[in-house]
Amino acid sequence: MKIDILTIFPSMFTGPFDTSMLKKAQDNGIVKINIHDLRQWAIDKHKSVDDKPYGGGPGMVLRVDVIYNALESLKKKGKKTKVILLSPQGPVFTQKKAKELAKIKHLILLAGHYEGFDERIHEYLVDEELSIGNYVLTGGEIPAMVITDAIVRLLPGVLKEEAKENESFAKGNNLDYPVYTRPEEFLGWKVPKILLTGDHKKISEWRKEKAKEKSIIKNIKYLK
């Protein structure tokens, strides 16, 4: 899989993709992640990628011609590419969407800044838009990191299949069950007795029930 990320702040990505599973996935040739400075496709000597909005108003707007040039340069002829704009107006990113995107060979993620993108970029140049939540960030770089992380860990060979099947949101919208390790008792806080019985059938039933309880509690809090 190949993931290209377009940003005006490439230095923000130093670190997150150079450690843990993401680094191993790249080292093993499972995924190739490229960070591109959008300014390399600027059309003036000042390397400008934005301009003042028509009609007036605060802030600067990322230019449609610059984005077009970048996308045309990154897309490979004969190969299917999906272009995703990180935007607060897109639907919220989910585990289901992560699984869907993990099947695509080439993704391009656009990380926005300032007052956003020229509306023609939304209309004509991207396949879809995604948000990571209903709150405001300084730009699309962190959402790009979040989405990349969620996708890459699902690629074959990155994680053991058992680990992916048993984690939160792997099956529907359920959270994972609570887990414990040594010591068996600490400051009077004890590990549930069921986990010490060795009865795997009962332990499995207990875990399913606890995962369900966690999910119900979370949904109630969310609705409030």
Summary of the structure (lengths in Angstrom):
residues: 224
radius of gyration: 21.8
end to end distance: 39.8
largest distance: 71.4
contacts: 593
relative contact order: 0.15
helix: 39%
strand: 17%
